[in-house]
Amino acid sequence: MQINFDKDLKVDNTANINLYGKQLKIVFNDDFRRKIADARLRVEASYAKLDDEKYVKELSKKSYEEQRKVANDLMKKNKEIVISTVDSLLGNGIGDFLYQHFNGSTEAVSAVLGLLEEYADDAVKNIKQEKKNKKLARFKNHH
């Protein structure tokens, strides 16, 4: 049996990024995945209180100003998580640069992280499996 990983596996996990005039480099590796997972867990944890019916019921009894403070604190915390994650992946100051570029939108900066994660998903490809899937698809289409 002859095994040739050059033919069966494609690993291209470094990328040069042109990010609104800034030239950056990123490596889609375990460290990248850890940082993305950590950010996701931290954001989910910050929203966890809102899944607690008792907490939400108590919060609804508070004044508008108190409820607004809770909402603003939550948004501020999530902004900090997203910006610090971008900084840790792309370089110090890039998160705030993007935040300013997107007119103060944490959601837009989060979308950048989502796109990076999609690119990371494509960084390692099992070419052998892809070829097999294409053959199966052709067979299914003809029968």
DSSP file (Angstrom, degrees, kcal/mol; ACC not computed):
  #  RESIDUE AA STRUCTURE BP1 BP2  ACC     N-H-->O    O-->H-N    N-H-->O    O-->H-N    TCO  KAPPA ALPHA  PHI   PSI    X-CA   Y-CA   Z-CA
    1    1 A M              0   0    0      0, 0.0     2,-0.5     0, 0.0     0, 0.0   0.000 360.0 360.0 360.0 137.4    0.0    0.0    0.0
    2    2 A Q        -     0   0    0      2,-0.0     2,-0.5     0, 0.0     0, 0.0  -0.953 360.0-167.4-112.4 122.3    1.3    3.5   -0.9
    3    3 A I        +     0   0    0     -2,-0.5     2,-0.5     4,-0.0     0, 0.0  -0.944   6.8 179.4-111.5 127.9    0.1    6.4    1.3
    4    4 A N    >>  -     0   0    0     -2,-0.5     4,-1.3     1,-0.1     3,-1.1  -0.862  10.7-176.7-130.9  97.3    0.7    9.9    0.0
    5    5 A F  H 3> S+     0   0    0     -2,-0.5     4,-2.6     1,-0.3    -1,-0.1   0.785  82.6  67.6 -65.7 -26.3   -0.5   12.7    2.2
    6    6 A D  H 34 S+     0   0    0      1,-0.2    -1,-0.3     2,-0.2    -2,-0.0   0.844 109.1  38.4 -59.6 -31.4    0.6   15.3   -0.3
    7    7 A K  H <4 S+     0   0    0     -3,-1.1    -1,-0.2     1,-0.1    -2,-0.2   0.759 124.1  38.5 -87.8 -28.2   -2.2   13.9   -2.5
    8    8 A D  H  < S+     0   0    0     -4,-1.3   120,-1.4     1,-0.2   119,-0.9   0.620 113.1  46.4-102.8 -15.4   -4.8   13.2    0.2
    9    9 A L  E  <  -A  126   0A   0     -4,-2.6     2,-0.6   117,-0.2   117,-0.2  -0.988  56.0-165.7-138.2 128.6   -4.5   16.1    2.6
   10   10 A K  E     -A  125   0A   0    115,-2.8   115,-2.9    -2,-0.4     2,-0.6  -0.956   8.6-179.2-114.0 119.3   -4.3   19.9    2.0
   11   11 A V  E     +A  124   0A   0     -2,-0.6     2,-0.3   113,-0.2   113,-0.2  -0.955  16.0 154.7-120.2 112.1   -3.2   22.0    4.9
   12   12 A D        +     0   0    0    111,-3.1   112,-0.1    -2,-0.6   110,-0.0  -0.688  11.0 153.1-133.6  77.8   -3.0   25.7    4.2
   13   13 A N        +     0   0    0     -2,-0.3    15,-3.3    14,-0.1     2,-0.4   0.121  45.0  82.0-105.4  22.2   -3.5   27.3    7.6
   14   14 A T  E     -B   27   0B   0     13,-0.2     2,-0.4   109,-0.1    13,-0.2  -0.964  55.9-176.4-119.4 145.3   -1.7   30.6    7.2
   15   15 A A  E     -B   26   0B   0     11,-2.6    11,-2.5    -2,-0.4     2,-0.5  -0.999  24.3-141.7-142.6 141.3   -3.3   33.6    5.6
   16   16 A N  E     -B   25   0B   0     -2,-0.4     2,-0.5     9,-0.2     9,-0.2  -0.883  28.9-156.4 -96.0 132.5   -2.4   37.1    4.6
   17   17 A I  E     -B   24   0B   0      7,-3.4     7,-2.8    -2,-0.5     2,-0.8  -0.933  18.6-157.7-119.1 130.9   -5.2   39.5    5.3
   18   18 A N  E     -B   23   0B   0     -2,-0.5     2,-0.8     5,-0.2     5,-0.2  -0.917  22.8-178.3-100.6 105.8   -5.9   42.8    3.7
   19   19 A L  E >   -B   22   0B   0      3,-3.3     3,-1.5    -2,-0.8    -2,-0.1  -0.796  64.4 -49.9-115.4  89.0   -8.2   44.4    6.4
   20   20 A Y  T 3  S-     0   0    0     -2,-0.8    -1,-0.1     1,-0.3     3,-0.1   0.911 123.2 -33.1  50.5  50.2   -9.3   47.8    5.3
   21   21 A G  T 3  S+     0   0    0      1,-0.3     2,-0.4     0, 0.0    -1,-0.3   0.274 117.6 108.2  93.7 -10.8   -5.9   49.0    4.4
   22   22 A K  E <   -B   19   0B   0     -3,-1.5    -3,-3.3     2,-0.0     2,-0.6  -0.855  59.8-144.3-101.8 134.8   -4.0   47.0    7.0
   23   23 A Q  E     +B   18   0B   0     -2,-0.4     2,-0.3    -5,-0.2    -5,-0.2  -0.878  31.2 166.9 -99.2 120.6   -1.9   44.0    6.0
   24   24 A L  E     -B   17   0B   0     -7,-2.8    -7,-3.4    -2,-0.6     2,-0.4  -0.841  26.8-143.7-130.1 163.5   -2.0   41.2    8.6
   25   25 A K  E     -B   16   0B   0     -2,-0.3     2,-0.3    -9,-0.2    -9,-0.2  -0.986  18.0-177.0-128.8 142.2   -1.0   37.6    8.9
   26   26 A I  E     -B   15   0B   0    -11,-2.5   -11,-2.6    -2,-0.4     2,-0.5  -0.981  16.9-148.3-138.0 150.3   -2.9   34.9   10.8
   27   27 A V  E     -B   14   0B   0     -2,-0.3     2,-1.4   -13,-0.2   -13,-0.2  -0.984  12.2-145.6-118.6 124.7   -2.4   31.2   11.5
   28   28 A F        +     0   0    0    -15,-3.3     2,-0.2    -2,-0.5   -16,-0.0  -0.706  53.9 124.8 -89.4  88.6   -5.4   29.0   11.9
   29   29 A N  S  > S-     0   0    0     -2,-1.4     4,-2.3     0, 0.0     5,-0.2  -0.552  79.2 -70.9-131.0-167.2   -4.1   26.6   14.5
   30   30 A D  H  > S+     0   0    0      1,-0.2     4,-2.7     2,-0.2     5,-0.2   0.876 129.2  55.3 -61.5 -38.2   -5.1   25.4   18.0
   31   31 A D  H  > S+     0   0    0      2,-0.2     4,-2.2     1,-0.2    -1,-0.2   0.916 107.9  49.6 -62.1 -42.4   -4.3   28.7   19.5
   32   32 A F  H  > S+     0   0    0     -5,-0.2     4,-2.2     1,-0.2    -2,-0.2   0.946 112.1  47.7 -58.2 -49.5   -6.7   30.4   17.1
   33   33 A R  H  X S+     0   0    0     -4,-2.3     4,-2.7     1,-0.2     5,-0.2   0.886 110.0  52.9 -61.8 -39.8   -9.4   27.9   17.9
   34   34 A R  H  X S+     0   0    0     -4,-2.7     4,-2.8     1,-0.2    -1,-0.2   0.924 109.8  48.0 -61.5 -44.5   -8.8   28.3   21.7
   35   35 A K  H  X S+     0   0    0     -4,-2.2     4,-2.2     2,-0.2    -2,-0.2   0.900 113.3  47.1 -65.6 -41.0   -9.2   32.1   21.5
   36   36 A I  H  X S+     0   0    0     -4,-2.2     4,-2.4     2,-0.2    -2,-0.2   0.932 114.5  46.9 -65.5 -45.3  -12.4   31.8   19.4
   37   37 A A  H  X S+     0   0    0     -4,-2.7     4,-2.6     1,-0.2    -2,-0.2   0.908 111.3  51.8 -63.5 -42.0  -13.9   29.2   21.8
   38   38 A D  H  X S+     0   0    0     -4,-2.8     4,-2.5    -5,-0.2    -1,-0.2   0.919 110.2  48.7 -61.2 -43.8  -12.9   31.2   24.8
   39   39 A A  H  X S+     0   0    0     -4,-2.2     4,-2.4     2,-0.2     5,-0.2   0.927 111.5  49.5 -61.6 -44.9  -14.6   34.3   23.4
   40   40 A R  H  X S+     0   0    0     -4,-2.4     4,-2.5     1,-0.2    -2,-0.2   0.921 112.5  47.4 -61.5 -44.0  -17.8   32.4   22.6
   41   41 A L  H  X S+     0   0    0     -4,-2.6     4,-2.4     1,-0.2    -1,-0.2   0.885 111.6  50.7 -65.2 -38.7  -17.9   30.9   26.1
   42   42 A R  H  X S+     0   0    0     -4,-2.5     4,-1.7     2,-0.2    -1,-0.2   0.890 111.5  47.4 -67.4 -38.8  -17.3   34.3   27.7
   43   43 A V  H  X S+     0   0    0     -4,-2.4     4,-1.4     2,-0.2    -2,-0.2   0.934 112.9  48.8 -66.5 -45.5  -20.1   35.9   25.7
   44   44 A E  H  X S+     0   0    0     -4,-2.5     4,-0.8     1,-0.2     3,-0.3   0.899 110.0  52.2 -60.7 -40.3  -22.5   33.0   26.5
   45   45 A A  H >< S+     0   0    0     -4,-2.4     3,-0.5     1,-0.2     4,-0.5   0.868 105.2  55.2 -64.3 -35.9  -21.6   33.3   30.2
   46   46 A S  H 3< S+     0   0    0     -4,-1.7     3,-0.3     1,-0.2    -1,-0.2   0.818 112.7  42.6 -68.8 -28.1  -22.4   37.0   30.1
   47   47 A Y  H >< S+     0   0    0     -4,-1.4     3,-1.3    -3,-0.3     4,-0.4   0.544  88.5  94.3 -89.8  -7.9  -25.9   36.3   28.8
   48   48 A A  G X< S+     0   0    0     -4,-0.8     3,-1.8    -3,-0.5     4,-0.4   0.832  76.0  61.4 -57.2 -36.6  -26.5   33.3   31.1
   49   49 A K  G >  S+     0   0    0     -4,-0.5     3,-1.5    -3,-0.3     7,-0.3   0.851  96.1  61.5 -58.9 -33.3  -28.3   35.4   33.7
   50   50 A L  G <  S+     0   0    0     -3,-1.3    -1,-0.3     1,-0.3    -2,-0.2   0.629  96.2  60.0 -72.6 -10.9  -30.9   36.3   31.1
   51   51 A D  G <  S+     0   0    0     -3,-1.8     2,-0.8    -4,-0.4    -1,-0.3   0.580  84.5  92.4 -85.9 -11.7  -31.8   32.6   30.8
   52   52 A D    <>  -     0   0    0     -3,-1.5     4,-2.4    -4,-0.4     5,-0.2  -0.749  64.5-159.9 -87.6 108.8  -32.7   32.5   34.5
   53   53 A E  H  > S+     0   0    0     -2,-0.8     4,-2.6     1,-0.2     5,-0.2   0.864  90.6  53.7 -57.7 -38.9  -36.4   33.2   34.8
   54   54 A K  H  > S+     0   0    0      2,-0.2     4,-2.4     1,-0.2    -1,-0.2   0.929 109.9  47.2 -63.0 -45.3  -36.1   34.3   38.4
   55   55 A Y  H  > S+     0   0    0      1,-0.2     4,-2.7     2,-0.2    -2,-0.2   0.930 113.4  48.0 -61.8 -45.9  -33.4   36.8   37.6
   56   56 A V  H  X S+     0   0    0     -4,-2.4     4,-2.3    -7,-0.3    -1,-0.2   0.891 110.9  51.3 -63.5 -40.0  -35.4   38.2   34.7
   57   57 A K  H  X S+     0   0    0     -4,-2.6     4,-0.7    -5,-0.2    -1,-0.2   0.926 112.5  45.7 -63.6 -44.1  -38.5   38.5   36.7
   58   58 A E  H >< S+     0   0    0     -4,-2.4     3,-0.8     1,-0.2     4,-0.5   0.899 112.2  51.8 -64.7 -40.6  -36.6   40.4   39.5
   59   59 A L  H >< S+     0   0    0     -4,-2.7     3,-1.4     1,-0.2    -1,-0.2   0.882 102.9  58.5 -63.8 -38.2  -35.0   42.6   36.9
   60   60 A S  H 3< S+     0   0    0     -4,-2.3    -1,-0.2     1,-0.3    -2,-0.2   0.727 101.0  57.3 -66.1 -20.0  -38.4   43.5   35.4
   61   61 A K  T << S+     0   0    0     -3,-0.8    -1,-0.3    -4,-0.7    -2,-0.2   0.613  92.6  90.4 -82.9 -13.6  -39.5   44.8   38.8
   62   62 A K  S <  S-     0   0    0     -3,-1.4    -3,-0.0    -4,-0.5     5,-0.0  -0.306  89.9 -84.5 -81.3 167.5  -36.6   47.3   38.9
   63   63 A S     >  -     0   0    0      1,-0.1     4,-2.4    -2,-0.1     5,-0.2  -0.182  37.9-108.2 -67.1 162.1  -36.7   50.8   37.5
   64   64 A Y  H  > S+     0   0    0      1,-0.2     4,-3.0     2,-0.2     5,-0.2   0.912 120.1  54.2 -55.9 -44.5  -36.0   51.6   33.9
   65   65 A E  H  > S+     0   0    0      1,-0.2     4,-2.1     2,-0.2    -1,-0.2   0.885 108.9  47.6 -60.8 -40.6  -32.7   53.1   34.8
   66   66 A E  H  > S+     0   0    0      2,-0.2     4,-2.0     1,-0.2    -1,-0.2   0.912 113.8  47.3 -67.4 -42.1  -31.6   50.0   36.7
   67   67 A Q  H  X S+     0   0    0     -4,-2.4     4,-2.3     1,-0.2    -2,-0.2   0.909 111.6  51.3 -63.9 -42.0  -32.7   47.8   33.7
   68   68 A R  H  X S+     0   0    0     -4,-3.0     4,-2.8    -5,-0.2    -2,-0.2   0.887 107.5  53.0 -62.8 -39.5  -30.9   50.1   31.3
   69   69 A K  H  X S+     0   0    0     -4,-2.1     4,-2.7     2,-0.2    -1,-0.2   0.916 108.6  49.8 -63.1 -43.3  -27.7   49.9   33.4
   70   70 A V  H  X S+     0   0    0     -4,-2.0     4,-2.1     2,-0.2    -2,-0.2   0.934 113.3  46.4 -60.0 -46.4  -27.8   46.0   33.3
   71   71 A A  H  X S+     0   0    0     -4,-2.3     4,-2.3     1,-0.2    -2,-0.2   0.921 113.9  47.6 -63.2 -44.8  -28.3   46.1   29.5
   72   72 A N  H  X S+     0   0    0     -4,-2.8     4,-2.5     1,-0.2    -2,-0.2   0.897 111.0  50.9 -64.8 -40.4  -25.5   48.7   29.0
   73   73 A D  H  X S+     0   0    0     -4,-2.7     4,-2.5     2,-0.2    -1,-0.2   0.899 110.3  50.4 -62.7 -40.4  -23.1   46.7   31.2
   74   74 A L  H  X S+     0   0    0     -4,-2.1     4,-2.3    -5,-0.2    -2,-0.2   0.921 111.9  46.7 -63.6 -45.2  -23.9   43.6   29.2
   75   75 A M  H  X S+     0   0    0     -4,-2.3     4,-2.2     2,-0.2    -2,-0.2   0.901 112.8  49.9 -64.5 -40.4  -23.2   45.3   25.9
   76   76 A K  H  X S+     0   0    0     -4,-2.5     4,-2.3     2,-0.2    -2,-0.2   0.921 110.5  49.7 -64.2 -44.0  -20.0   46.9   27.2
   77   77 A K  H  X S+     0   0    0     -4,-2.5     4,-2.1     1,-0.2    -2,-0.2   0.919 112.1  47.5 -62.1 -44.0  -18.7   43.5   28.5
   78   78 A N  H  X S+     0   0    0     -4,-2.3     4,-2.5     2,-0.2     5,-0.2   0.876 109.5  53.5 -67.3 -37.2  -19.4   41.8   25.2
   79   79 A K  H  X S+     0   0    0     -4,-2.2     4,-2.8     1,-0.2     5,-0.3   0.933 109.4  49.1 -59.7 -45.7  -17.7   44.6   23.2
   80   80 A E  H  X S+     0   0    0     -4,-2.3     4,-2.3     1,-0.2     5,-0.2   0.893 110.9  50.0 -62.2 -40.5  -14.6   44.2   25.4
   81   81 A I  H  X S+     0   0    0     -4,-2.1     4,-1.9     2,-0.2    -1,-0.2   0.941 114.2  44.1 -62.7 -48.1  -14.6   40.4   24.8
   82   82 A V  H  X S+     0   0    0     -4,-2.5     4,-2.3     2,-0.2    -2,-0.2   0.931 115.8  46.1 -65.8 -47.1  -14.9   40.8   21.0
   83   83 A I  H  X S+     0   0    0     -4,-2.8     4,-2.5     1,-0.2    12,-0.3   0.907 112.9  49.3 -65.5 -41.5  -12.4   43.6   20.7
   84   84 A S  H  X S+     0   0    0     -4,-2.3     4,-2.2    -5,-0.3    -1,-0.2   0.857 110.3  52.2 -67.6 -32.3   -9.8   41.8   23.0
   85   85 A T  H  X S+     0   0    0     -4,-1.9     4,-1.6    -5,-0.2    -2,-0.2   0.931 110.0  47.6 -67.3 -45.0  -10.3   38.6   21.0
   86   86 A V  H  X>S+     0   0    0     -4,-2.3     4,-3.3     1,-0.2     5,-0.6   0.926 112.1  51.3 -59.9 -44.1   -9.6   40.4   17.7
   87   87 A D  H  X5S+     0   0    0     -4,-2.5     4,-1.9     1,-0.2    -1,-0.2   0.910 109.2  49.7 -59.4 -42.5   -6.6   42.0   19.3
   88   88 A S  H  <5S+     0   0    0     -4,-2.2    -1,-0.2     1,-0.2    -2,-0.2   0.789 119.5  38.0 -69.6 -25.6   -5.2   38.7   20.4
   89   89 A L  H  <5S+     0   0    0     -4,-1.6    -2,-0.2    -3,-0.2   -62,-0.2   0.848 132.5  20.1 -90.0 -39.3   -5.7   37.2   17.0
   90   90 A L  H  <5S-     0   0    0     -4,-3.3    -3,-0.2     1,-0.2   -65,-0.2   0.569 118.7 -75.0-113.8 -12.3   -4.7   40.0   14.7
   91   91 A G    ><< -     0   0    0     -4,-1.9     3,-2.0    -5,-0.6     4,-0.5  -0.258  58.6 -58.8 125.7 146.8   -2.7   42.4   16.8
   92   92 A N  T 3  S+     0   0    0      1,-0.3    -8,-0.1     2,-0.1    -4,-0.0  -0.295 120.5  17.2 -59.0 129.8   -3.1   45.0   19.5
   93   93 A G  T 3> S+     0   0    0    -10,-0.1     4,-2.2    -2,-0.0    -1,-0.3   0.204  93.5 103.6  95.0 -14.5   -5.4   47.8   18.4
   94   94 A I  H <> S+     0   0    0     -3,-2.0     4,-2.7     2,-0.2     5,-0.2   0.884  77.4  55.2 -69.0 -37.4   -7.0   46.0   15.5
   95   95 A G  H  > S+     0   0    0     -4,-0.5     4,-2.3   -12,-0.3    -1,-0.2   0.936 112.1  41.9 -60.4 -47.0  -10.2   45.3   17.4
   96   96 A D  H  > S+     0   0    0      2,-0.2     4,-2.7     1,-0.2     5,-0.2   0.878 111.6  56.6 -68.7 -36.9  -10.7   49.0   18.2
   97   97 A F  H  X S+     0   0    0     -4,-2.2     4,-2.6     1,-0.2    -2,-0.2   0.938 111.1  43.7 -56.5 -47.5   -9.7   50.0   14.7
   98   98 A L  H  X S+     0   0    0     -4,-2.7     4,-2.6     2,-0.2     7,-0.2   0.906 110.8  54.8 -65.5 -41.3  -12.5   47.7   13.3
   99   99 A Y  H  <>S+     0   0    0     -4,-2.3     5,-3.0     1,-0.2     6,-0.7   0.922 113.3  42.0 -58.2 -45.1  -14.9   49.0   15.9
  100  100 A Q  H ><5S+     0   0    0     -4,-2.7     3,-1.7     3,-0.2    -1,-0.2   0.911 112.3  54.6 -67.3 -42.1  -14.3   52.5   14.8
  101  101 A H  H 3<5S+     0   0    0     -4,-2.6    -2,-0.2     1,-0.3    -1,-0.2   0.875 108.7  48.9 -59.2 -38.5  -14.3   51.5   11.1
  102  102 A F  T 3<5S-     0   0    0     -4,-2.6    -1,-0.3    -5,-0.1    -2,-0.2   0.070 121.5-106.5 -92.4  24.6  -17.7   49.9   11.5
  103  103 A N  T < 5S-     0   0    0     -3,-1.7    -3,-0.2     1,-0.2    -2,-0.1   0.864  79.2 -45.4  56.8  42.0  -19.1   53.0   13.2
  104  104 A G  S   <S+     0   0    0     -5,-3.0     2,-0.7     1,-0.2    -1,-0.2   0.844  93.9 149.2  76.7  34.9  -19.2   51.5   16.7
  105  105 A S     >  -     0   0    0     -6,-0.7     4,-1.6    -7,-0.2    -1,-0.2  -0.875  27.8-178.3-109.3 106.8  -20.7   48.1   15.9
  106  106 A T  H  > S+     0   0    0     -2,-0.7     4,-2.5     1,-0.2     5,-0.2   0.854  87.9  60.1 -64.1 -34.9  -19.7   45.2   18.0
  107  107 A E  H  > S+     0   0    0      1,-0.2     4,-1.7     2,-0.2    -1,-0.2   0.893 103.9  49.0 -61.3 -40.5  -21.9   43.0   15.8
  108  108 A A  H  > S+     0   0    0      2,-0.2     4,-1.3     1,-0.2    -1,-0.2   0.898 111.0  49.2 -67.1 -40.1  -19.8   43.9   12.7
  109  109 A V  H  X S+     0   0    0     -4,-1.6     4,-1.5     1,-0.2    -2,-0.2   0.892 109.6  52.9 -65.9 -38.1  -16.5   43.2   14.6
  110  110 A S  H  X S+     0   0    0     -4,-2.5     4,-2.3     1,-0.2    -1,-0.2   0.863 103.1  58.2 -62.0 -35.7  -18.0   39.8   15.7
  111  111 A A  H  X S+     0   0    0     -4,-1.7     4,-2.4     1,-0.2    -1,-0.2   0.855 100.9  55.8 -63.8 -34.5  -18.8   39.1   12.0
  112  112 A V  H  X S+     0   0    0     -4,-1.3     4,-2.4     2,-0.2    -1,-0.2   0.927 107.6  49.0 -61.6 -44.2  -15.1   39.5   11.2
  113  113 A L  H  X S+     0   0    0     -4,-1.5     4,-2.2     1,-0.2    -2,-0.2   0.908 110.0  52.0 -61.2 -41.3  -14.4   36.8   13.8
  114  114 A G  H  X S+     0   0    0     -4,-2.3     4,-1.9     2,-0.2    -2,-0.2   0.903 109.6  48.6 -62.0 -41.8  -17.1   34.6   12.2
  115  115 A L  H  X S+     0   0    0     -4,-2.4     4,-2.4     2,-0.2    -1,-0.2   0.905 109.5  52.3 -65.0 -41.2  -15.5   35.0    8.8
  116  116 A L  H  X S+     0   0    0     -4,-2.4     4,-2.3     1,-0.2    -1,-0.2   0.903 108.2  51.9 -60.5 -39.6  -12.1   34.1   10.2
  117  117 A E  H  X S+     0   0    0     -4,-2.2     4,-1.9     2,-0.2    -1,-0.2   0.883 107.6  51.9 -65.3 -37.4  -13.6   31.0   11.7
  118  118 A E  H  X S+     0   0    0     -4,-1.9     4,-1.0     2,-0.2    -2,-0.2   0.920 110.0  48.8 -63.5 -43.1  -15.1   30.1    8.3
  119  119 A Y  H >< S+     0   0    0     -4,-2.4     3,-0.5     1,-0.2     4,-0.4   0.897 109.1  53.4 -62.8 -38.9  -11.7   30.5    6.7
  120  120 A A  H >< S+     0   0    0     -4,-2.3     3,-1.3     1,-0.2     4,-0.5   0.876 102.3  58.2 -63.1 -37.0  -10.1   28.4    9.4
  121  121 A D  H 3< S+     0   0    0     -4,-1.9     3,-0.4     1,-0.3    -1,-0.2   0.806 108.9  45.9 -62.2 -28.7  -12.7   25.6    8.7
  122  122 A D  T << S+     0   0    0     -4,-1.0    -1,-0.3    -3,-0.5    -2,-0.2   0.441  88.6  89.3 -92.1  -0.7  -11.4   25.5    5.1
  123  123 A A  S <  S+     0   0    0     -3,-1.3  -111,-3.1    -4,-0.4     2,-0.5   0.791  90.0  43.2 -70.5 -28.1   -7.7   25.5    6.1
  124  124 A V  E    S-A   11   0A   0     -4,-0.5     2,-0.4    -3,-0.4  -113,-0.2  -0.975  73.2-179.6-122.6 121.5   -7.5   21.7    6.3
  125  125 A K  E     -A   10   0A   0   -115,-2.9  -115,-2.8    -2,-0.5     2,-1.3  -0.972  28.3-142.2-126.4 133.8   -9.1   19.6    3.6
  126  126 A N  E  >  -A    9   0A   0     -2,-0.4     4,-2.3  -117,-0.2  -117,-0.2  -0.769  22.1-176.4 -88.3  93.5   -9.3   15.9    3.2
  127  127 A I  H  > S+     0   0    0     -2,-1.3     4,-2.6  -119,-0.9     5,-0.2   0.870  79.3  57.0 -62.6 -38.2   -8.9   15.8   -0.5
  128  128 A K  H  > S+     0   0    0   -120,-1.4     4,-2.0     1,-0.2    -1,-0.2   0.927 109.5  45.2 -59.8 -45.3   -9.4   12.1   -0.7
  129  129 A Q  H  > S+     0   0    0   -121,-0.3     4,-2.7     2,-0.2    -1,-0.2   0.886 111.1  53.5 -67.1 -39.0  -12.8   12.4    1.1
  130  130 A E  H  X S+     0   0    0     -4,-2.3     4,-2.3     2,-0.2    -2,-0.2   0.920 109.4  48.3 -61.5 -43.1  -13.8   15.3   -1.2
  131  131 A K  H  X S+     0   0    0     -4,-2.6     4,-2.2     1,-0.2    -1,-0.2   0.913 111.8  50.0 -62.5 -42.0  -13.0   13.2   -4.3
  132  132 A K  H  X S+     0   0    0     -4,-2.0     4,-2.3    -5,-0.2    -2,-0.2   0.913 110.3  49.9 -62.6 -43.2  -15.0   10.3   -2.9
  133  133 A N  H  X S+     0   0    0     -4,-2.7     4,-2.4     1,-0.2    -1,-0.2   0.882 109.4  51.6 -64.5 -38.3  -18.0   12.6   -2.1
  134  134 A K  H  X S+     0   0    0     -4,-2.3     4,-2.4     2,-0.2    -1,-0.2   0.910 109.7  49.5 -64.8 -41.7  -17.9   14.0   -5.7
  135  135 A K  H  X S+     0   0    0     -4,-2.2     4,-2.3     1,-0.2    -2,-0.2   0.919 111.8  48.6 -62.8 -43.5  -17.9   10.5   -7.2
  136  136 A L  H  X S+     0   0    0     -4,-2.3     4,-2.7     1,-0.2    -2,-0.2   0.895 110.2  51.7 -62.8 -40.0  -20.8    9.5   -5.0
  137  137 A A  H  X S+     0   0    0     -4,-2.4     4,-2.2     2,-0.2    -2,-0.2   0.915 109.9  48.7 -64.4 -42.6  -22.7   12.7   -6.0
  138  138 A R  H  X S+     0   0    0     -4,-2.4     4,-1.3     2,-0.2    -1,-0.2   0.914 112.1  49.6 -62.3 -42.2  -22.2   12.0   -9.7
  139  139 A F  H  X S+     0   0    0     -4,-2.3     4,-0.8     1,-0.2     3,-0.4   0.927 111.9  47.7 -62.3 -45.4  -23.4    8.4   -9.2
  140  140 A K  H  < S+     0   0    0     -4,-2.7     3,-0.4     1,-0.2    -1,-0.2   0.853 108.8  54.7 -65.7 -34.5  -26.5    9.6   -7.3
  141  141 A N  H  < S+     0   0    0     -4,-2.2    -1,-0.2     1,-0.2    -2,-0.2   0.788 111.6  44.4 -69.7 -26.9  -27.3   12.2   -9.9
  142  142 A H  H  <        0   0    0     -4,-1.3    -1,-0.2    -3,-0.4    -2,-0.2   0.541 360.0 360.0 -94.5  -7.7  -27.2    9.5  -12.7
  143  143 A H     <        0   0    0     -4,-0.8    -2,-0.2    -3,-0.4    -3,-0.1   0.409 360.0 360.0-125.3 360.0  -29.2    6.9  -10.9
